[in-house]
Every structure is written in structure tokens, then in C-alpha cells.
Amino acid sequence: MSKIIDSQLSVYQGHFKEHGDTPEGTYNQNDALQHLRFERLIKQFAEADSDYTVHDIGCGICDLYQYFKDKGLSLKYSGTDIVPEMKDLALKKYPELDVKIRDIIEVDTSQEQYDFLVLAGTFNMPDDCPREYWTEFSNAMITKMFSMARVGISFNFLTGFADFYHPDMYYRDPKEMMEFCVENLSRHVVVDHAYPLYEYTVTVFKEEYLRERYTDPRLQKYFKNL
């Protein structure tokens, strides 16, 4: 996995140095696209009166945190990235934040728990990584995120249901992704394919959270004995 991280660091670091504090600096074409992506990423759990802790994987310059502020959300934000220059800029803008530089797959996160972990756009650009290795990498990242979550995780992929395909981008079949989540994480999965971008957002909930949310005794038979 370290070779993949090194390659990603090179790609994102160079692009950020060229474009700086703009949506394009983190490979978002414009703020309209970026904000729509954020909207769908947090759609399943963002409420104005929520005090969920949210850890943003691939947080970049923490634009998602600014989105929370603009929307008046009380979600408690922190992040992880691999580009030191992005962290430096983020902390200049938001010195109150906790932002870590690390590869979460490799480090011990057994003592870290957040309500939600989110990831946006990170799986789109594999650079020169063979597709089968990139699939393994994305699966490992999703699995690690789920292990750190109390409530659930949310992430996105480019969809194969598109009218154009860029050879340098990674597209993941939504059906395949849902099968992976159900077989390895939880059957409580939301796949959101209903917005203009050629991508989809997946939210996976912990069963224990939903069991506490749906307390009617008549519904308890649908949950495993936890």
C-alpha cells in the first residue's frame, strides 16, 4: 500500500502547489460540483441539531468543514490527509481543527472512534496503479474506516453508468460496491445514484446503531443478536 500512497502524494501535492486554495486545488472542478458532492456525502446523517463527530479521510484543505459552517451544522469535524502542504493551509484557516498526516490503513487506529467517517473523491484517480490493486486499496480503506466508526461511513465512486469514460479515472460498479459492503461490513447500505454527477455515494450504517434507532419491539427480529 505504501507505493500507492507515495504515488497519490506526488499527484495531489503537485496539483495543489499549482492551483492552491481553490476547488481545483483538490481536483474539484468548481464549488458547485464540490458542494453537491458534500451535500450527498452527509445527506444520511447531517441534521442541524446533531453533534456527531465526523472524521474526513482525504480532507485536503478542509473545505468540508467550511461547508458545515456555511450550513450552520454543529457536526464536530476532524480530518486525515497525506499532503503536508494541505494540512498547513487548513490550519492557517482553521487553527481549531485536528488534522493528521498519515496513511490510516497502516497506522494503529484502535483507540480512535468517530460517529461517522467520510471520504470524497479519493478513489477517482489511481494514477498508474493497476486497477486490481486499486480495488484492493479502496476496499481496505473502506474496511478500515468502518472499523473506526460508531454510527457509519460515507464515501463515493465514479459510476460506470456514464456517457463518457476517462482512461485515467477509476469507475466502480454500484452493484459490486453494494455487494462488498453487505458481505463485509453491514447490510444496512444506502446507495445514492440520484444526482447530476457521474458518481454515486454510499452510506453504510452499523447495525447496532440502527437497532438503537428503531426501538419498536416488532422490528427487533430484523436485527442480529449483537
C-alpha positions in Angstrom: 0.0 0.0 0.0 2.9 2.4 0.6 3.7 2.7 -3.1 0.1 3.7 -3.7 0.3 6.4 -1.0 3.6 7.7 -2.4 2.1 7.9 -5.9 -1.0 9.7 -4.6 1.1 12.1 -2.6 3.0 13.1 -5.7 -0.2 13.6 -7.7 -2.0 15.7 -5.2 0.9 17.6 -3.9 1.9 18.8 -7.3 -1.6 19.8 -8.3 -2.2 21.6 -5.0 1.0 23.6 -5.5 -0.2 24.7 -8.9 -3.8 25.6 -8.0 -3.6 26.4 -4.3 -6.7 27.3 -2.2 -9.3 26.7 -4.9 -11.7 23.7 -5.5 -9.4 22.8 -8.4 -6.5 22.5 -5.9 -8.1 19.4 -4.6 -9.4 18.2 -8.0 -12.9 19.6 -7.7 -13.7 21.4 -10.9 -15.7 24.2 -9.2 -17.6 24.9 -6.0 -21.0 23.9 -7.4 -19.7 20.3 -8.0 -17.8 20.3 -4.7 -20.9 21.4 -2.7 -23.2 18.9 -4.4 -20.7 16.2 -3.6 -20.6 17.3 0.1 -24.4 17.5 0.2 -24.8 13.9 -0.8 -21.9 12.7 1.3 -23.6 13.8 4.5 -27.2 13.5 3.4 -28.0 10.5 5.5 -26.7 11.8 8.9 -26.5 15.6 8.8 -29.0 17.4 10.9 -28.7 20.9 12.2 -29.1 19.8 15.8 -26.7 16.9 15.6 -23.4 16.8 17.4 -21.9 13.9 15.6 -18.2 13.6 15.3 -17.1 13.4 11.7 -13.6 12.4 10.5 -12.8 13.3 6.9 -10.4 11.0 5.2 -8.5 12.8 2.4 -9.7 16.0 3.9 -7.4 18.2 1.8 -7.7 21.8 3.0 -10.9 21.0 5.0 -13.4 22.5 2.6 -16.0 20.2 4.1 -15.5 21.9 7.4 -16.3 25.3 5.8 -19.3 23.7 4.2 -20.5 22.6 7.7 -20.0 26.2 8.9 -21.9 27.7 6.0 -24.8 25.3 6.5 -25.0 26.0 10.3 -24.3 22.4 11.1 -22.9 21.5 14.5 -21.1 18.4 13.4 -17.7 18.1 15.1 -15.0 17.9 12.4 -11.5 16.5 12.2 -9.5 15.1 9.3 -6.7 13.0 7.8 -4.7 13.6 4.7 -1.3 12.7 3.2 -0.2 16.2 1.8 1.6 18.3 4.5 1.1 21.5 2.5 -2.7 21.0 2.5 -2.6 20.5 6.3 -0.6 23.7 6.7 -3.0 25.8 4.8 -6.0 24.2 6.5 -4.6 25.0 10.0 -3.9 28.6 8.9 -7.6 28.9 8.0 -9.0 26.8 10.8 -6.4 26.6 13.7 -9.1 25.0 15.9 -9.0 21.8 13.9 -7.3 18.5 14.5 -5.8 17.4 11.1 -3.4 14.4 10.9 -0.9 13.4 8.2 -0.9 9.6 7.9 -2.0 6.5 6.0 -4.9 5.2 8.0 -4.6 1.7 6.6 -1.1 1.3 8.0 -1.3 3.1 11.4 -2.9 1.8 14.6 -6.3 3.5 15.0 -7.7 1.0 17.5 -8.1 3.8 20.1 -9.8 6.2 17.7 -13.6 6.2 17.3 -15.8 8.7 15.5 -19.5 8.7 14.8 -19.0 9.0 11.1 -16.0 8.8 8.7 -16.4 10.3 5.3 -14.3 10.2 2.1 -15.0 12.2 -1.1 -13.2 11.9 -4.4 -10.2 10.0 -3.1 -10.9 6.8 -5.1 -11.3 8.6 -8.5 -7.6 8.9 -9.6 -5.5 5.7 -9.3 -2.6 7.3 -11.3 -0.5 4.4 -12.6 -1.7 1.9 -10.1 -3.1 -1.3 -11.8 -6.9 -1.4 -11.4 -7.0 -4.7 -9.4 -4.6 -3.2 -6.8 -6.6 0.0 -6.7 -9.7 -2.1 -6.0 -7.9 -3.8 -3.1 -6.7 -0.5 -1.8 -10.2 1.1 -1.9 -11.7 -2.0 -0.2 -9.0 -1.9 2.5 -9.6 1.9 3.1 -13.4 1.4 3.4 -13.0 -1.5 5.8 -10.6 0.5 8.0 -13.0 3.4 8.0 -15.8 1.2 9.1 -13.7 -0.2 12.0 -13.3 3.4 13.3 -17.0 4.3 13.1 -19.6 4.2 15.8 -22.5 5.0 13.5 -21.3 4.6 9.9 -19.3 5.7 6.9 -20.0 7.6 3.7 -17.9 7.7 0.5 -18.2 8.0 -3.2 -17.1 6.5 -6.5 -17.4 7.3 -10.2 -20.1 5.3 -11.8 -19.9 3.1 -14.8 -23.3 4.4 -15.8 -21.8 7.4 -17.7 -21.8 8.7 -21.3 -18.0 9.1 -21.3 -15.0 7.5 -19.7 -11.6 8.9 -18.9 -8.9 6.3 -19.2 -7.0 7.7 -16.2 -10.0 7.5 -13.8 -11.4 4.6 -11.8 -15.1 3.6 -12.1 -16.7 1.2 -9.7 -19.9 -0.7 -10.4 -22.5 0.3 -7.8 -23.9 -3.2 -7.6 -20.4 -4.6 -6.9 -19.8 -2.0 -4.3 -23.0 -2.7 -2.5 -22.3 -6.5 -2.5 -18.9 -5.8 -1.0 -20.4 -3.7 1.8 -23.2 -6.2 2.6 -20.8 -9.2 2.6 -18.0 -7.5 4.6 -19.4 -4.6 6.6 -23.2 -4.3 7.1 -26.4 -5.0 5.1 -27.7 -1.5 6.1 -26.5 0.3 3.0 -27.7 3.4 1.1 -26.6 3.8 -2.5 -27.4 7.3 -3.8 -27.2 7.5 -7.6 -29.8 10.2 -7.9 -27.8 13.4 -8.6 -26.3 15.0 -11.7 -22.7 14.0 -11.3 -21.4 10.8 -12.8 -20.8 9.3 -9.4 -22.7 7.7 -6.6 -22.4 8.0 -2.8 -22.6 5.0 -0.4 -23.5 5.2 3.2 -23.1 2.2 5.4 -24.6 2.1 8.9 -23.6 0.0 11.9 -26.3 -2.5 12.8 -26.1 -1.7 16.5 -26.8 2.0 15.7 -29.9 1.1 13.7 -31.1 -1.3 16.4 -31.0 1.6 18.9 -32.7 3.9 16.4 -35.6 1.6 15.6 -36.8 0.6 19.1 -40.2 -0.9 18.3 -40.1 -4.5 19.6 -41.8 -5.6 16.4 -38.8 -4.6 14.4 -36.1 -6.2 16.6 -36.4 -9.6 14.8 -34.8 -8.0 11.8 -31.5 -7.4 13.7 -28.9 -10.0 14.6 -28.2 -10.7 18.3 -25.4 -8.2 19.0 
